[in-house]
Amino acid sequence: MVAPDHASKPNLLDGSRRSFLGVLLGLASAFIAALLAVPVLRYLFYPLTAEHKSSGWTDAGPLSEAEASLVPLSRTLDLRQQDGWRETESHPAVYLVKTGSGVQALSAICPHLGCNVPWDAARKEFVCPCHAGTFGPDGSYISGPPRRGMDTLETKVVSGNVMVKYQTFRPDVPNKQVTS
């Protein structure tokens, strides 16, 4: 008969209390580590899994003011966007222009290189101060380096106010392409 080797480590099969408590302590430690890891991993991966939130439709003022104006009416929008942990506020300018079917909103950003385009009352057209691109009162292209007219934005009327869905577009391309 072979004598048992007392120098070898105990295992679960030999039924010792020490091996049972060791395994139990290991499982408890792994469970606690997993519980602590879940919030840490959620915190680290939140920006990757969070949806981009924006304010969507923004109030641009009363419809009656836009309809009564003989020139494009400049409005500043109050936008809030949340992307991951970061929340940003921006205040882009738009123009409300009276059309045959109501009111249209135009982005005040030049489609050439992104300058802010002011309305020139003396010339009765939009004139970009950067490269002298000119646009008609409805935002249509007249002359200069831009390859398209001013970008139109979606509008709707809610309770007598013009609501604008603000977006930005890729500059210096012939067709309007949404970037955000």
Solvent accessible surface area in square Angstrom, and as a share of the most:
residue,aa,sasa,rsa
1,M,238,1.06
2,V,137,0.79
3,A,81,0.63
4,P,95,0.60
5,D,101,0.52
6,H,166,0.74
7,A,96,0.74
8,S,71,0.46
9,K,179,0.76
10,P,69,0.43
11,N,83,0.43
12,L,102,0.51
13,L,169,0.84
14,D,89,0.46
15,G,63,0.61
16,S,37,0.24
17,R,204,0.75
18,R,195,0.71
19,S,16,0.11
20,F,120,0.50
21,L,105,0.52
22,G,44,0.42
23,V,66,0.38
24,L,90,0.45
25,L,126,0.63
26,G,41,0.40
27,L,115,0.57
28,A,46,0.36
29,S,61,0.39
30,A,62,0.48
31,F,129,0.54
32,I,100,0.51
33,A,59,0.46
34,A,56,0.43
35,L,100,0.50
36,L,121,0.60
37,A,41,0.32
38,V,85,0.49
39,P,79,0.49
40,V,85,0.49
41,L,88,0.44
42,R,180,0.66
43,Y,139,0.53
44,L,101,0.50
45,F,103,0.43
46,Y,82,0.31
47,P,46,0.29
48,L,141,0.70
49,T,106,0.62
50,A,25,0.20
51,E,140,0.63
52,H,106,0.47
53,K,116,0.49
54,S,63,0.40
55,S,53,0.34
56,G,28,0.27
57,W,80,0.28
58,T,14,0.08
59,D,71,0.37
60,A,4,0.03
61,G,14,0.13
62,P,51,0.32
63,L,37,0.19
64,S,77,0.50
65,E,82,0.37
66,A,1,0.01
67,E,78,0.35
68,A,77,0.60
69,S,23,0.15
70,L,169,0.84
71,V,76,0.44
72,P,12,0.07
73,L,40,0.20
74,S,63,0.41
75,R,61,0.22
76,T,86,0.50
77,L,1,0.00
78,D,97,0.50
79,L,13,0.07
80,R,140,0.51
81,Q,59,0.26
82,Q,60,0.27
83,D,69,0.36
84,G,5,0.05
85,W,142,0.50
86,R,156,0.57
87,E,102,0.46
88,T,55,0.32
89,E,100,0.45
90,S,49,0.32
91,H,106,0.47
92,P,23,0.15
93,A,36,0.28
94,V,0,0.00
95,Y,17,0.06
96,L,2,0.01
97,V,12,0.07
98,K,99,0.42
99,T,53,0.31
100,G,93,0.90
101,S,117,0.76
102,G,24,0.23
103,V,22,0.13
104,Q,52,0.23
105,A,0,0.00
106,L,1,0.00
107,S,3,0.02
108,A,3,0.02
109,I,59,0.30
110,C,1,0.01
111,P,3,0.02
112,H,24,0.11
113,L,99,0.49
114,G,36,0.35
115,C,27,0.16
116,N,105,0.54
117,V,3,0.02
118,P,66,0.42
119,W,46,0.16
120,D,44,0.23
121,A,69,0.54
122,A,99,0.77
123,R,129,0.47
124,K,141,0.60
125,E,26,0.12
126,F,0,0.00
127,V,24,0.14
128,C,2,0.01
129,P,94,0.59
130,C,64,0.38
131,H,84,0.38
132,A,64,0.50
133,G,0,0.00
134,T,6,0.04
135,F,0,0.00
136,G,4,0.03
137,P,69,0.43
138,D,85,0.44
139,G,3,0.03
140,S,53,0.35
141,Y,99,0.38
142,I,89,0.45
143,S,51,0.33
144,G,36,0.34
145,P,58,0.36
146,P,4,0.03
147,R,133,0.49
148,R,23,0.09
149,G,20,0.19
150,M,11,0.05
151,D,7,0.04
152,T,57,0.33
153,L,5,0.02
154,E,92,0.41
155,T,41,0.24
156,K,86,0.37
157,V,81,0.46
158,V,71,0.41
159,S,113,0.73
160,G,42,0.41
161,N,47,0.24
162,V,1,0.01
163,M,36,0.16
164,V,0,0.00
165,K,70,0.30
166,Y,34,0.13
167,Q,40,0.18
168,T,45,0.26
169,F,24,0.10
170,R,113,0.41
171,P,67,0.42
172,D,53,0.27
173,V,27,0.16
174,P,74,0.47
175,N,104,0.53
176,K,93,0.40
177,Q,79,0.35
178,V,81,0.47
179,T,69,0.40
180,S,76,0.49
